[in-house]
Amino acid sequence: MNLIDKSIPAVPVAAAPALNRIQTLNDLSPDQIRAIRQIPGHDQAKPRAIDARRPASIFLDQARFELEQKNVFRKFAVPVTVSARLPRNGSVIAHDGYGVPLLISRDTEGKVRAFLNACTHKGSKLVEDCETHLTKKLTCPYHAWTFGLDGRLVAVPREETIANFDKKDRGLAELACREAGGIVWVMLDRNAEPDFRGMDDLLAADMEAFDLPHMHVYGQKTFDLAANWKLVQEPFLEGYHVQRLHARSVGPMFADVPNVTDVLGLNIRQISGKVNFTPECLDTEGENIHKSVTHAYLVFPNTVIVTSPYYISVMIIIPRGPDRTIVDYMMLTRGKADNEKAEDVYRRSYEMILNVFGNEDFRAAEISHTGLSSGAISDVVYCGLEETIPLYYDILERFL
C-alpha cells in the first residue's frame, strides 16, 4: 500500500544544520554544564569498592519477566520512537517492537498521536511496514475504510449497507501519548491510568539542549537478540567493559575511570571525560564538547542515548521474553549530509557503531545469557566501575 502523498506541503520540524555545526559547553543545559564541571581529572578519579549483587534469576525467570511487563511496561508510558522519525506534519509510522501493533502519527496540527494499528472494521493493519510515510489519511488495504491522522473514521465504502452505524463511533483505538525532549512516549495498555512520570523536566531540557527533537535519522537497524533485556542494557550503564570488550575498537578513546552520575526523576545520566579530557579543556573557546565528554542516558525503563562528536545514538531496548530482546537502534545527525565530507563521516560512523554495538556489546549480552542459563553461578556481582547498574535496579525494583 502506498501511503505517500506528495501534495502535502513540507512542514519541517527544523532546518537541517550542517556537519560543521558543533556543540560547545555553553550550548548545553545549565544542569549538564554543572555536571560536566564536576568531572575530575583522570588522576583524581578513583573508583570505590562496592558490595552489590543480583540473583541470576532476574535475567532468566518467566515470573520475573511477567512482573516487569505488568508493573512497568504496561503501567508506565514507555519510549516508542524519536521525534525525528515524524519530521513533518502528516508523518506516520507503524511500530510492532513491544508486541503491540502501534500506529504513531503527527497530525495536521503537529500533535503526535498513538493508536492501535487496527482498522475498526475487521482489525486489519492499516500500515504494514515500519517506514516513515507522509500522508493526509490512512486507508485500510482490506475494505478501504479511511481514517484521518487524528483517528477519526472519515469514509466507509457502501456505508448505506450497514444498519445502525455512525462513523463517529468507529474511530481508531487511541492510546495516551506525549512528546517531550525529542522522545515519543506511549501507554501500551489503553485501559491503564496514564502515567508519564518518566518524562522528567531535567531530562527533557538535556535533550532539547542536544537539539534531539530536530535531528535527522541517518540510519536505523533492528537487532533481534537471544538475551534478557537487562543484560543488553547493562553495558550502557558502566565503563568497566569499555577498555576490555572494546579493546580493538573504541576502547582506547576512553579512560578507565568512574562517571559523574545523576538521577533525573526515574532516569539516569552519566557523564565521563574521554581519554584526552582535562578539566582545563572545558574552557577552550569554541571546542566541540562531545570530543572530550560523553553523555550516556538511561531513559526509564529501557532506552539508551549516547552522544558522539557528530551524531547521537538512540537504542530502544524492548523485552519480548526472558531470553529475547528487540533493539531498535537509530543514529541521529544534526542534519542531512549536504557534502561529501559529511556523508563520509556519517557513513563510517554508522558502520563503526553497528559493529561495536552489534558484534561487541550485544554479543556480550548473548553469551552472558547463555552462561547464566547454564546454572554456573547463582548471582551476578558488580564492581565500583559498574555501580550505576545496581542504582538502576534499585529504581526498577521499587515498582516490582
C-alpha positions in Angstrom: 0.0 0.0 0.0 1.4 3.4 -1.0 0.6 5.9 1.7 2.9 8.7 0.5 1.0 11.8 -0.6 3.4 14.3 -2.2 0.7 17.0 -2.3 1.2 17.7 1.4 3.2 20.8 2.0 6.6 20.2 3.6 6.5 21.4 7.2 9.9 20.5 8.6 10.3 20.5 12.3 13.6 22.5 11.9 16.0 23.3 9.2 18.9 20.8 8.8 22.1 22.1 10.2 25.5 21.3 8.5 28.1 18.8 9.8 30.3 21.7 10.9 27.8 22.9 13.4 29.3 21.8 16.8 28.1 22.0 20.4 30.2 23.9 22.8 29.9 23.7 26.6 27.7 26.9 26.6 25.2 25.3 24.3 24.2 22.7 26.9 21.6 22.9 29.7 22.6 24.5 33.0 22.4 21.1 34.7 24.5 19.5 32.1 27.1 22.2 32.5 27.1 21.8 36.3 27.6 18.0 35.9 30.4 18.4 33.4 32.2 20.8 35.7 32.2 18.0 38.3 34.3 15.7 36.2 37.6 15.3 38.0 40.9 14.9 36.2 41.7 11.3 35.5 44.4 11.2 38.2 41.8 12.2 40.7 39.0 9.9 39.6 39.2 6.8 41.8 36.5 4.1 41.7 35.3 2.9 45.1 34.8 -0.7 46.2 31.1 -1.7 46.4 29.2 -4.8 47.6 26.4 -5.2 45.1 24.9 -8.4 43.7 21.7 -9.5 41.9 20.4 -13.1 41.6 20.9 -14.7 38.2 17.1 -15.5 38.3 16.2 -11.8 37.5 17.5 -12.5 33.9 16.1 -16.0 33.5 12.7 -16.4 35.2 9.4 -16.2 33.3 7.7 -15.0 36.5 10.2 -12.1 36.8 9.6 -11.2 33.1 5.9 -11.1 33.6 6.2 -9.0 36.7 8.2 -6.4 34.8 5.7 -6.4 32.0 2.7 -5.9 34.4 4.2 -3.4 36.8 6.5 -1.4 34.4 5.9 -1.8 30.7 2.2 -1.9 30.9 1.8 0.5 33.8 4.1 3.4 32.7 4.4 5.2 29.4 7.4 3.9 27.6 9.6 5.4 24.8 8.5 4.1 21.4 10.4 6.3 19.0 12.1 9.6 18.5 10.5 12.8 17.1 13.0 12.7 14.2 11.0 9.8 12.8 8.0 12.0 12.5 9.7 15.0 10.9 6.7 16.7 9.3 3.0 17.2 9.8 1.4 14.2 8.1 4.2 11.8 9.1 3.0 8.3 10.1 4.9 5.2 11.3 3.9 1.7 12.5 5.7 0.1 15.4 5.5 -3.5 16.4 8.5 -3.8 18.7 6.7 -4.2 22.0 4.4 -6.9 20.6 1.6 -4.3 20.4 0.7 -3.1 16.9 1.1 0.7 17.2 0.5 3.5 14.8 2.2 6.8 15.6 1.2 10.0 13.6 1.9 13.7 13.6 -1.4 15.2 12.6 -2.0 18.2 10.5 -1.7 20.5 13.6 1.7 18.9 14.5 0.4 16.9 17.5 1.8 13.4 17.9 -0.8 10.7 18.5 -0.7 7.0 19.1 -3.3 4.4 18.0 -3.6 0.6 17.8 -2.7 -0.3 14.2 -6.1 -2.0 13.6 -8.9 -1.0 11.3 -12.2 -0.8 13.3 -13.9 -2.9 10.6 -12.1 -6.2 10.9 -8.9 -5.4 12.7 -6.6 -5.3 9.6 -3.4 -3.4 10.0 -3.5 0.0 8.3 0.2 0.2 7.8 2.2 -3.0 7.3 5.8 -1.8 7.2 7.7 0.3 9.7 8.9 3.1 7.4 8.0 6.8 7.8 5.2 7.7 5.5 3.8 11.2 4.6 0.1 11.2 4.1 -3.2 13.0 4.8 -5.2 9.9 5.6 -4.9 6.2 6.4 -6.8 3.7 4.2 -7.2 0.1 5.1 -5.9 -2.3 2.4 -8.7 -4.8 3.1 -12.0 -2.8 2.6 -10.7 0.7 2.2 -12.1 2.2 5.4 -10.3 5.5 5.7 -9.2 7.4 8.8 -7.8 10.8 9.5 -4.5 11.3 11.2 -6.4 12.2 14.4 -8.0 8.7 14.3 -11.5 9.7 13.1 -13.2 7.4 10.6 -13.9 9.6 7.6 -15.0 7.3 4.9 -16.6 3.9 4.5 -17.4 2.3 1.1 -21.1 1.5 0.8 -21.8 2.9 4.2 -25.5 2.8 3.4 -25.4 -1.1 3.7 -24.6 -1.0 7.4 -27.6 -0.6 9.6 -27.5 1.4 12.9 -24.0 2.7 12.0 -22.3 6.0 12.9 -18.7 6.7 11.8 -18.2 8.7 15.0 -18.4 5.5 17.0 -15.7 3.6 15.0 -12.6 5.8 15.2 -9.2 4.2 15.8 -8.4 3.0 19.3 -6.3 5.8 20.7 -3.5 5.4 23.3 -2.3 8.0 25.7 0.8 9.6 24.1 3.1 12.5 24.7 6.2 14.0 23.1 9.0 15.6 25.2 12.7 16.2 24.5 12.6 14.5 21.1 11.1 11.3 22.5 7.6 9.9 21.9 6.1 8.1 24.9 3.1 5.8 24.7 0.9 4.0 27.2 0.8 0.4 25.8 -2.3 -0.5 27.9 -5.2 1.7 26.8 -7.1 0.7 29.9 -4.4 1.7 32.4 -4.3 5.1 34.1 -1.8 7.2 32.0 1.5 7.5 33.9 4.1 9.7 32.3 6.4 10.1 35.3 9.5 9.1 33.3 9.2 12.4 31.4 11.3 14.3 33.8 11.8 18.1 33.1 15.6 17.9 33.5 15.8 15.0 31.1 13.7 17.0 28.5 15.9 20.1 29.0 19.0 18.0 28.3 17.5 16.5 25.2 16.4 20.0 24.0 20.0 21.2 24.6 21.2 18.4 22.3 18.6 19.5 19.7 17.3 16.0 19.7 13.8 16.9 18.7 15.1 18.4 15.4 17.7 15.9 14.4 17.8 13.7 11.3 17.6 9.9 11.3 20.7 9.0 9.3 20.4 5.2 9.9 18.2 2.7 11.6 18.7 -1.0 12.3 16.7 -3.6 14.3 18.5 -6.3 16.3 16.8 -9.5 17.5 18.9 -10.8 20.4 18.8 -14.1 22.4 19.3 -12.4 25.7 17.4 -10.8 28.6 16.8 -7.1 28.0 18.6 -6.1 31.2 21.7 -7.9 30.1 21.5 -5.9 26.8 21.1 -2.7 28.8 23.8 -3.2 31.4 26.9 -2.3 29.2 25.5 1.2 28.7 25.3 1.7 32.5 29.0 1.1 33.2 32.5 1.8 31.9 34.2 -1.3 33.3 33.9 -3.2 30.0 35.0 -0.4 27.6 38.7 -0.9 27.6 38.3 -4.6 27.7 35.4 -5.7 25.5 36.2 -2.8 23.1 40.0 -3.1 23.3 40.3 -3.4 19.5 37.7 -0.8 18.6 36.7 2.3 20.6 38.2 1.3 24.0 41.4 3.4 23.5 39.3 6.5 23.2 38.0 6.2 26.8 39.6 6.5 30.2 39.2 3.7 32.8 37.6 6.0 35.4 34.2 6.4 37.1 31.4 8.5 35.6 29.7 11.5 37.1 26.2 10.2 37.7 22.9 12.0 38.4 19.3 10.6 38.7 16.8 12.7 36.8 13.4 11.5 38.2 13.5 7.8 37.2 16.2 8.4 34.6 20.0 8.2 34.9 22.6 10.5 33.3 26.2 9.5 33.2 28.9 12.0 32.1 32.5 11.0 31.6 35.7 12.5 30.2 37.3 10.8 27.3 41.0 9.8 27.3 42.0 13.3 26.2 39.9 15.0 28.9 41.4 17.5 31.4 39.3 20.0 33.4 41.2 22.8 31.6 39.9 21.7 28.2 36.4 22.8 29.2 37.5 26.4 28.9 38.8 26.1 25.4 36.7 28.6 23.3 34.7 27.0 20.6 35.7 23.4 21.3 33.2 20.7 20.4 32.3 19.4 23.9 31.5 16.0 22.6 35.1 15.4 21.5 36.2 15.4 25.1 33.0 14.5 27.1 30.5 11.6 26.6 26.9 11.7 27.8 25.1 8.4 28.4 21.4 8.4 29.5 19.2 5.5 30.6 15.7 6.8 29.9 13.4 4.7 32.2 12.8 2.0 31.7 14.6 0.8 28.6 16.1 3.5 26.3 19.8 4.4 26.0 21.0 7.7 24.5 24.8 8.2 23.9 26.5 11.3 22.5 29.3 11.4 20.0 31.0 14.4 18.3 28.8 14.4 15.2 25.9 12.1 16.0 23.7 10.7 18.8 22.9 7.0 19.2 19.4 6.1 20.5 18.6 2.5 21.4 15.1 1.4 22.5 15.7 -2.0 24.2 12.4 -3.9 24.1 11.8 -7.1 26.2 10.0 -9.8 24.2 10.6 -12.7 26.6 13.0 -13.7 29.4 15.5 -14.7 26.7 14.6 -12.4 23.8 15.2 -8.7 23.2 14.5 -6.4 20.3 16.8 -3.4 19.9 15.6 -0.5 17.7 18.9 1.4 17.0 18.8 4.9 15.5 21.8 7.1 14.6 20.7 10.8 14.6 22.7 13.5 13.0 22.3 17.3 13.2 21.1 17.4 9.6 21.3 15.5 6.3 24.7 15.1 4.8 25.0 18.1 2.5 28.5 17.5 1.2 30.9 14.5 0.5 32.8 15.0 3.7 29.7 14.9 5.8 28.4 11.8 4.0 31.8 10.1 4.5 31.9 10.9 8.3 28.3 9.7 8.8 28.8 6.5 6.7 31.9 5.5 8.5 30.4 6.4 11.9 27.3 4.3 11.2 29.4 1.3 10.1 31.6 1.6 13.1 28.8 1.9 15.7 26.8 -1.0 14.3 29.9 -3.1 14.5 30.7 -2.0 18.1 27.2 -2.4 19.4 26.2 -5.4 17.3 29.4 -7.5 17.4 30.6 -6.5 20.8 28.0 -5.1 23.3 25.1 -7.2 22.0 27.2 -10.3 21.6 28.4 -9.9 25.2 24.8 -9.9 26.3 24.0 -13.1 24.4 27.0 -15.0 25.6 26.3 -13.8 29.2 22.7 -15.1 28.9 23.9 -18.4 27.7 26.3 -18.7 30.6 23.7 -17.7 33.2 21.2 -20.2 31.8 23.7 -23.0 32.5 23.3 -22.5 36.2 27.1 -21.9 36.6 26.5 -19.0 39.1 23.7 -18.1 41.4 24.3 -14.4 41.4 26.0 -11.6 39.5 28.5 -9.4 41.3 29.2 -5.7 40.4 32.4 -3.7 40.9 32.9 0.0 41.6 33.1 0.8 37.9 29.6 -0.7 37.5 27.9 0.9 40.4 25.2 2.6 38.1 23.8 -0.9 37.3 22.6 -1.6 40.9 21.5 2.0 41.1 19.2 1.4 38.1 17.9 -1.9 39.6 17.1 0.0 42.8 14.9 2.3 40.8 13.3 -0.6 38.7 12.7 -2.8 41.7 10.7 -0.1 43.5 7.8 -1.0 41.2 8.1 -4.8 41.3 
